[in-house]
């Protein structure tokens, strides 16, 4: 064994060497000075060689039993192991004594035998080091279990971070998908109207251009995946959308927008309201003379209720057939932002009206600020 190998061995087993050195010094010198009894050096070498072999042999075998065997058989196997180690300790000690006597490391004793006193002495020493070894194994096992728990916790944290990142990517993708749902047919019709009407009625064209510009400016905003927007801004975009349809149809639309409660400071997921209103114009009858379409927003006692009511337009062609894409996207976005703390209903009543309702608990931060002031 070269110097490098010795250095590596010392680095790995440094603590073991230090502890054994302290223990041996204590037993040999301290107890020897106290009792004023010292044995010949060969006896000490023999005893501690056997003790160290016993300690590490039992530790190795016990660790294998704890790691591999089921709990039902551990107790029996440990008892068998202890019995084997004790018997091995007795016979190994006796064999080493004979060897050391032949090598003249111990003074010969012709009357030496496996008598009761010898066996009891070996039994005591073997049980002592079996106890030390058991404590050592369970200390090591506790450290290993702790490392496994820490590794699992780190893996769980990494998994949660990855899951959150995937959820954010999903919300962003749905956000981008919703933006792509703006009806291009309506957009081109509106632009065509603006072009034709601008030559006749400049003020009306100016209003249409202003409303369309505001909507396009709002649509080009790109909030983060988890970001909510002021609900008041969403209401403004609804008003622009209604104004554009009013201008395009010469005020033939029968639609009411009702807002109750102070929405200032209130935040809500983007594009949900716009999707609901676009569905009304795309699939509903908004020119019914006696049954107006209704968009109602109520906020009271931290409860936000958004509802829409419109007559179903049965005269729409296949190009306007509803596949509930917008409704499904609304449901997914509400789930992403509010988890299970929301209610979203949509149905057709006996009067052939299509109704949607959203209920969420929303705390307005501005109301808290006013209370504190």
N, C-alpha and C positions, 0 to 999 in steps of 0.2 A: 504494500500500500504506500503510494508516494505521498509527498507533502500536500499536494492539491487535494487528493482524496481524503486525507485526514482533516483538512480544513473544511471541506464540504460536510463530512460526517459531524464535525463539531458544530457547524452552523445549524444543521438539522436537529441534532439531539442536544443542543446546548443546555436547555432547561432541564432535561433528564439528568445530564451529567452533574449539573450544579446541585440538584435536589438529592441525588444519590450520595454525592460527596458530603453534603451537610448531614444527611441522615447517618452515614457510616461513621463520620467523625464524632457525632453525638453519641452513638451507641458504643463505639470503641473507647474513646478517650473520656468523655464526660461520665458515662456510667462506670467506666473502669476506675476513674479517680474517686467517684462517690463510694463504690463498693471496695475499692483498693484491691481489685482482682483483674489481672490481665492474662489473656491466654496467649499461646504461641502464635506467631504470624500466620502459619499455615492453616490454623483453625479458622481464623478470620477470613482468609481467602476462600476456603472451602465453603463456609457458611454463606458468604455474600454472593458467591457464584451461583449456588443452588437457589438462594432467595431471589436473585434477579431473574434466573431462568424461570422460576415458578411464577413470578409476577407477570412477565411478558407472555409466557405461554398461556396462562389462564386468561389474560386480557385479550389475546388474539382469538382464542376459541370462544370466549363469552361474546365478543363482538359479532362473530359469525352467527352464533345462535340468535342473538337479538335482531340481526339484520335479515336473516333468512327464514327462520322458523316461525310458525304461527304461535299465537299466545297460548293455545291449548296445550302445546307440547314443550313450551319453554321451561316451565318449572321442573318437569321430570328430567329434561336434558341437562339443566343446570345442576341438579342434584347428582346426576351421574358424573358430570364433569368434575364437580368438587371431590367426589369419591376417588376418581382416577388421579386427580392432581395430588391428593393427600397420599395415596399409595405410592405414586411416583416420587413424591418428595421423600418418603421414608426410605425406599429402596435406593434412590439416587444418592441420598446422603450416606447411606451405609457403603455403597459402592465407591464413592469418592473418598471416604475415610480409609478404606482398604488401599485404594490407589495412592493416596497421599502418604500412607505409612510405608508403602513399598518404595516411593520416591524419596522417602525420608524427609518429607515436609511436615509430617506429624510424628510424634513419639509413639512407638508401637505399644499396643495394649493387648496382650494375649487373651485377657478375660473379656474383651469387647464382644457383644452379641446383640441381637434384636430383642432385647428384654423390654419389659413394660415401661421402665423409666425412659429408655431411648425412644420408644414409640410415642409416649405421651409428649416428650420434648419436641419431637418432629411434628406431631399433631398440632401443638400450640403454634409453632413457627409457621407451619403451612397455612393454618387458618388465618393467622395474622396477615400474611402477605396476600392471601386470597381476598381478604377484606380490603386491603389497600388497592389491589388490582380492580376490584369491583367498583370502588369509588372513582378510580381513574377512568374506567370505561364509561361510566355514566356521566362524568364530567365532559369527556370527549363527545359523547352522544348528544349532550345538551347543546354543546357548541355547534355540532353538525346540524342539529335540528333548527337551531337559531339561524344558521346560514341559509338553510333551505327556506325557512319562513321569509327571511329578508329577500332571497332571490324571487320567491313567489310574489311578494309585495311589489318588488321592482317590476316584475313582469306584468302584474296587474295594473300598475301605474302606467307602464308603456302602452298596454292594451287600451286603457281608458283614454289616454292622449290620442292614440290612433283612431279610436272610435269617435271621439269628439271632432277630430279633423275630418273624418269621413262624413259625419253629420253636417258639419259646416259646408263641406263641398256639395253635399246633397241639397242643402237649403239654397246655396248659391246657384246650383244648376236649375232648381225649380224656379228660383227668382228670375233667372235669365230666360227660362222657358216661358214663364208667364209674360215677360216683356214681349216675347215673340208672338204672343196670342193676339196682339192688337190687330184688328180686322183690316187687312190691306185693301179689301174691296171698299170699305167705308172711307178709308183714307184717300183713295184715288177718286172716289165720287165727290168727296168734299173739295179736293183740289180742283177738280173739273168744274164744280159749282163756283168756286172762288174765281176761276179764270173767266167763266162766262158772265158772272154777275158783276165782276169788277168793271166791265165796260158800261154797265147800266146804272148801278147803284154803288157808288164808291163808299159811302158810309157803312153799308151793310157788309161789303167786302172787307172793309177795314176791321169790323168787329169779328168776322170769321177768321181773318188772318191772325188777329190778336189771340183769340181763343185757341186756335190750332198751334200757334207758336208757344203758348203757355203749356199746352199739353205735351208737345214735343220736348220742350225744355225739361219738364218734369220727368218724362220717360227716359231721358238721357242721363238722369242722375243714377249713380251706381252705388247704393248703400251696401255695406258689408252684409254677409249672409245672415248674421244674427242681429242686424240693426233694425229697429222700428223707426217709423217716421211720424211726424206730427199728424194726428188725425184731421186737424183743420186743413192741412195741405191736401189731403186726399179728398176732402169735401170740396175744396176749390176746383180740383180737377174734374170732379163730377159736374160741377156747375158749368165749367168750360165745355164738357162733353154735351150736356143738355143744350147749352146755347148754340153749339154748332149744329145739332140736329134740328133745333127750332129754326135756325136760319136756312138750313137746307130744305126744310119742308114748309117754309112760309108760315111758321107758328101753328102747324096743324097737330102738333104733339100735345096730348093730354097727360101730363106727368107732373106730380107734386113731389118736391123735396122738403121734408120736415126735419128740423134739427132742434132737439130739446135738451137743455143742459149746457153747461159751460165746458167746451172742448179745449179751451186754452191749456196748453201744457200736456194734453193727453196724447199718448203715443200708441201706434197700432201697426201691425204688419203691412207693408206696402202692397199695392195693386189688388188687394182683396175687394175693396169697394168698387174700384174701376171694373173689375171682372164681373161683379154682380150687375152693374149698370149696363155694361156692354151686352150681357146676356139678355137683359130686358129689351134693348133695341134690336138685338139680333133675332130673338125667338118670340118676343111678346108683341101684343097688339097695343101700341101706344097711341093710337088715334081713335080709340073707342070714345063715343060721345058721353056716355053716362058712367063708365067705369074707368077712372083715371089710374094710370100706373102710379104707385106710391113707393118712395124711398124714405124710410123713417129711421132716424138715429136718435136714441134716447140715452142720456147719461145721468144717473142719479144714484147716490149712496154707493159709489164705487162699482156700480153695475152698468155695463155698456150693452145695450141691445140695438142690433141693426137688423132691420127687416125690409123686405121688398115684396110688393104685391103687383102683379100685372096679369091682364087677360092673356091667355095663350092664343097665339096666332096660328090657327089651323090652316091658313092659306099659304104658309111658307112652303117653298119647294124643297127638293132634296138637298140643294146646296146649303140650305139653312137648317137642315135637320140636326137636332141636338144629340150629341153623343156624350154629354155630361163631362166633357174634358175640363171645362172651366170649373164646374162644381167639384170634381175630384181634386183638382189642384188647390182650390180653396180649403177643402178639408185637410189635405196634407200639410198646407202651410200653417193652418191653425194648430194642428197637432205638433208641428215642429216648434212653434213658439210657446204654446200653452200646455203641451203634453195632454193630460186628461182633464184639465181644468177649463173646459169650454163645452158649449152646446151648439151644434150646427144642425138645423133641420131644413129640409126642402121637400115640398109635396104639392100636389094639385088638388084643390078643393072641389066640392060638387058644383060650384059656379064657374068651373073651367078657368080658375085663376091659379097661377103658379106663385107659390109663396116660399120665401127663404127667411130663416131667422138665425141670428148669431147672438149668443149670450156669453159674455166673459166678465170676470171680475178684474177691473182695472183700477189701480190706485193712482190718482193724479198727483204727481209730486208738487204741483203748484198749490194744491189745497193744503198740504202739510206746511208749505212755506207760509201761506196766509195765516194758518192757525198759530204758527210760532211767532209771527209778527203781532 
